[in-house]
C-alpha cells in the first residue's frame, strides 16, 4: 500500500467508480477495515475481501482483479 493508505484507498474507490462500480462511503469504510485487519503482504486476501465488498454482479466480479492490479501494481 502507498504511504498514505486512506488516500490510496479513496483513490482506488474512485478508480472503481470510473469503471461503473457503485462504491460509496460504507464500502470504503469496509475496505479500510479489511486493509487494517490484514498485512500489506497479504494483498491477495485484501483483493478477495474487497472484491466481495464492491462487486454487484458477474461482470464486475470478472473485471475486478484487472482493475485491482492496474491500480495497485501499475
Backbone as a printed PyTorch tensor [residue, N CA C, xyz], in Angstrom:
tensor([[[  0.8390,  -1.1730,   0.0000],
         [  0.0000,   0.0000,   0.0000],
         [  0.8850,   1.2380,   0.0000]],

        [[  0.3780,   2.3130,  -0.5540],
         [  1.1440,   3.5390,  -0.6590],
         [  1.3380,   4.1840,   0.7090]],

        [[  2.1290,   5.2350,   0.7530],
         [  2.4760,   5.8880,   2.0100],
         [  1.2590,   6.4360,   2.7530]],

        [[  0.2350,   6.8620,   2.0500],
         [ -0.9690,   7.4010,   2.6650],
         [ -2.1350,   6.4660,   2.3630]],

        [[ -2.3320,   5.4630,   3.2040],
         [ -3.3110,   4.4210,   2.9010],
         [ -4.7470,   4.9320,   2.7440]],

        [[ -5.1660,   5.9050,   3.5400],
         [ -6.5330,   6.4030,   3.4080],
         [ -6.7600,   7.0410,   2.0420]],

        [[ -5.7900,   7.8350,   1.6170],
         [ -5.8830,   8.4670,   0.3030],
         [ -5.7960,   7.4310,  -0.8090]],

        [[ -4.9670,   6.4300,  -0.6260],
         [ -4.8130,   5.3940,  -1.6400],
         [ -6.0990,   4.5830,  -1.7880]],

        [[ -6.7370,   4.2510,  -0.6740],
         [ -7.9930,   3.5030,  -0.7420],
         [ -9.0860,   4.3620,  -1.3670]],

        [[ -9.1380,   5.6330,  -1.0100],
         [-10.1060,   6.5430,  -1.6270],
         [ -9.8520,   6.6530,  -3.1310]],

        [[ -8.5900,   6.6930,  -3.5150],
         [ -8.2470,   6.7310,  -4.9370],
         [ -8.6660,   5.4690,  -5.6610]],

        [[ -8.4950,   4.3370,  -5.0020],
         [ -8.9130,   3.0770,  -5.6250],
         [-10.4290,   3.0330,  -5.7580]],

        [[-11.1400,   3.5150,  -4.7480],
         [-12.6060,   3.5620,  -4.8280],
         [-13.0360,   4.4480,  -5.9990]],

        [[-12.3590,   5.5740,  -6.1770],
         [-12.6570,   6.4520,  -7.3130],
         [-12.3580,   5.7470,  -8.6330]],

        [[-11.2690,   5.0020,  -8.6760],
         [-10.9010,   4.2220,  -9.8600],
         [-12.0190,   3.2290, -10.1930]],

        [[-12.5410,   2.5720,  -9.1770],
         [-13.6370,   1.6270,  -9.4000],
         [-14.8860,   2.3470,  -9.9000]],

        [[-15.2070,   3.4960,  -9.3080],
         [-16.3800,   4.2640,  -9.7580],
         [-16.2400,   4.6770, -11.2190]],

        [[-15.0220,   5.0400, -11.6220],
         [-14.7780,   5.4050, -13.0260],
         [-15.0960,   4.2530, -13.9700]],

        [[-15.0680,   3.0370, -13.4390],
         [-15.3480,   1.8520, -14.2470],
         [-16.7360,   1.2820, -13.9650]],

        [[-17.6040,   2.0980, -13.3690],
         [-19.0000,   1.7040, -13.2100],
         [-19.3800,   1.0150, -11.9190]],

        [[-18.4390,   0.8730, -11.0060],
         [-18.7540,   0.2280,  -9.7240],
         [-19.4500,   1.2300,  -8.8140]],

        [[-20.3740,   0.7410,  -8.0180],
         [-21.0810,   1.5920,  -7.0680],
         [-20.3960,   1.4630,  -5.7090]],

        [[-19.4270,   2.3130,  -5.4910],
         [-18.6340,   2.2900,  -4.2610],
         [-18.8640,   3.6070,  -3.5290]],

        [[-19.4730,   3.5160,  -2.3500],
         [-19.7370,   4.6960,  -1.5480],
         [-18.9310,   4.6740,  -0.2620]],

        [[-19.3160,   5.5460,   0.6410],
         [-18.6140,   5.6580,   1.9180],
         [-18.6600,   4.3500,   2.7030]],

        [[-19.8110,   3.6710,   2.8060],
         [-19.8120,   2.4140,   3.5760],
         [-18.8440,   1.3620,   3.0190]],

        [[-18.7860,   1.2780,   1.6910],
         [-17.8560,   0.3180,   1.0850],
         [-16.4070,   0.7130,   1.3440]],

        [[-16.1200,   2.0090,   1.2550],
         [-14.7610,   2.4680,   1.5310],
         [-14.3820,   2.2050,   2.9780]],

        [[-15.2960,   2.4000,   3.9010],
         [-15.0210,   2.1100,   5.3040],
         [-14.7480,   0.6210,   5.5040]],

        [[-15.5290,  -0.2200,   4.8530],
         [-15.3120,  -1.6640,   4.9610],
         [-13.9790,  -2.0610,   4.3360]],

        [[-13.6170,  -1.4220,   3.2320],
         [-12.3240,  -1.6990,   2.6020],
         [-11.1850,  -1.3290,   3.5420]],

        [[-11.3190,  -0.1930,   4.2090],
         [-10.2990,   0.2290,   5.1650],
         [-10.1820,  -0.7590,   6.3150]],

        [[-11.3090,  -1.1910,   6.8520],
         [-11.2850,  -2.1550,   7.9590],
         [-10.6080,  -3.4540,   7.5430]],

        [[-10.9030,  -3.9150,   6.3340],
         [-10.2570,  -5.1410,   5.8380],
         [ -8.7530,  -4.9310,   5.6900]],

        [[ -8.3620,  -3.7760,   5.1640],
         [ -6.9330,  -3.4880,   4.9870],
         [ -6.2070,  -3.4200,   6.3200]],

        [[ -6.8590,  -2.8710,   7.3300],
         [ -6.2340,  -2.7750,   8.6530],
         [ -6.1260,  -4.1380,   9.3310]],

        [[ -7.0480,  -5.0280,   9.0120],
         [ -7.0510,  -6.3580,   9.6320],
         [ -6.0120,  -7.2940,   9.0080]],

        [[ -5.5890,  -6.9870,   7.7900],
         [ -4.6470,  -7.8450,   7.0730],
         [ -3.3390,  -7.0970,   6.8520]],

        [[ -2.2640,  -7.8460,   6.7340],
         [ -0.9730,  -7.2280,   6.4230],
         [ -0.9100,  -6.8970,   4.9300]],

        [[ -0.1390,  -5.8880,   4.5940],
         [  0.0070,  -5.4760,   3.2060],
         [  0.5280,  -6.6250,   2.3510]],

        [[  1.3790,  -7.4400,   2.9300],
         [  1.9380,  -8.5700,   2.1810],
         [  0.8530,  -9.5620,   1.7730]],

        [[ -0.2970,  -9.4760,   2.4040],
         [ -1.4040, -10.3780,   2.0920],
         [ -2.3430,  -9.7480,   1.0670]],

        [[ -1.7640,  -9.1030,   0.0560],
         [ -2.5940,  -8.3810,  -0.8950],
         [ -3.6020,  -9.2690,  -1.6060]],

        [[ -3.3250, -10.5660,  -1.7330],
         [ -4.3000, -11.4660,  -2.3450],
         [ -5.5590, -11.5580,  -1.4800]],

        [[ -5.3810, -11.5840,  -0.1510],
         [ -6.5320, -11.6080,   0.7500],
         [ -7.2700, -10.2800,   0.7580]],

        [[ -6.5120,  -9.1900,   0.7120],
         [ -7.1350,  -7.8680,   0.6300],
         [ -7.9710,  -7.7910,  -0.6420]],

        [[ -7.4040,  -8.2370,  -1.7360],
         [ -8.1290,  -8.2210,  -3.0040],
         [ -9.4060,  -9.0430,  -2.9110]],

        [[ -9.3340, -10.2210,  -2.3440],
         [-10.5180, -11.0820,  -2.2210],
         [-11.5890, -10.4380,  -1.3410]],

        [[-11.1750,  -9.8330,  -0.2430],
         [-12.1330,  -9.1570,   0.6450],
         [-12.7960,  -8.0010,  -0.0710]],

        [[-11.9960,  -7.1670,  -0.6940],
         [-12.5420,  -6.0040,  -1.3780],
         [-13.4400,  -6.4090,  -2.5290]],

        [[-13.0730,  -7.4640,  -3.2200],
         [-13.8830,  -7.9400,  -4.3440],
         [-15.2750,  -8.3110,  -3.8630]],

        [[-15.3300,  -8.9980,  -2.7360],
         [-16.6370,  -9.4000,  -2.2070],
         [-17.4390,  -8.2020,  -1.7120]],

        [[-16.7630,  -7.1310,  -1.3380],
         [-17.4470,  -5.9360,  -0.8330],
         [-18.0430,  -5.0680,  -1.9330]],

        [[-17.3880,  -4.9750,  -3.0700],
         [-17.7850,  -3.9710,  -4.0520],
         [-18.4100,  -4.5150,  -5.3240]],

        [[-18.3150,  -5.7990,  -5.5690],
         [-18.8480,  -6.3350,  -6.8230],
         [-20.3410,  -6.6180,  -6.6950]],

        [[-21.0910,  -6.0720,  -7.6490],
         [-22.5370,  -6.2320,  -7.6250],
         [-23.0680,  -7.1880,  -8.6760]],

        [[-22.2070,  -7.8010,  -9.4160],
         [-22.6560,  -8.7280, -10.4550],
         [-21.4810,  -9.4760, -11.0510]],

        [[-21.8050, -10.4010, -11.9410],
         [-20.7780, -11.2620, -12.5330],
         [-19.7570, -10.4710, -13.3490]],

        [[-20.2140,  -9.4580, -14.0820],
         [-19.2970,  -8.6680, -14.8890],
         [-18.2980,  -7.9190, -14.0340]],

        [[-18.7860,  -7.3200, -12.9580],
         [-17.8740,  -6.6210, -12.0380],
         [-16.9140,  -7.6050, -11.3960]],

        [[-17.4140,  -8.7710, -11.0320],
         [-16.5800,  -9.8010, -10.4030],
         [-15.4270, -10.1830, -11.3300]],

        [[-15.7410, -10.3610, -12.6050],
         [-14.7000, -10.7570, -13.5710],
         [-13.6740,  -9.6450, -13.7900]],

        [[-14.1140,  -8.3870, -13.8110],
         [-13.2080,  -7.2750, -14.1120],
         [-12.3800,  -6.8300, -12.9110]],

        [[-12.8230,  -7.1280, -11.7130],
         [-12.1770,  -6.6000, -10.5170],
         [-10.6800,  -6.9150, -10.4200]],

        [[-10.2330,  -8.1620, -10.6390],
         [ -8.7920,  -8.4390, -10.4990],
         [ -7.9170,  -7.5550, -11.3870]],

        [[ -8.3650,  -7.2980, -12.6080],
         [ -7.5820,  -6.4550, -13.5100],
         [ -7.5400,  -5.0060, -13.0030]],

        [[ -8.6710,  -4.4950, -12.5320],
         [ -8.7140,  -3.1340, -12.0090],
         [ -7.8540,  -3.0050, -10.7560]],

        [[ -7.8790,  -4.0170,  -9.9050],
         [ -7.0590,  -4.0330,  -8.6960],
         [ -5.5830,  -3.9680,  -9.0650]],

        [[ -5.1800,  -4.8330,  -9.9800],
         [ -3.7780,  -4.8910, -10.4010],
         [ -3.3540,  -3.5980, -11.0870]],

        [[ -4.2050,  -3.0720, -11.9580],
         [ -3.8670,  -1.8300, -12.6580],
         [ -3.6270,  -0.6750, -11.6870]],

        [[ -4.4160,  -0.6170, -10.6170],
         [ -4.2750,   0.4920,  -9.6790],
         [ -3.1090,   0.2930,  -8.7200]],

        [[ -3.0180,  -0.8870,  -8.1260],
         [ -2.0340,  -1.1140,  -7.0580],
         [ -0.6710,  -1.5460,  -7.5710]],

        [[ -0.6140,  -2.1510,  -8.7560],
         [  0.6530,  -2.6480,  -9.2870],
         [  0.8100,  -2.2090, -10.7530]],

        [[  0.8710,  -0.8830, -10.9840],
         [  0.9070,  -0.3880, -12.3750],
         [  2.2020,  -0.7870, -13.0860]]])
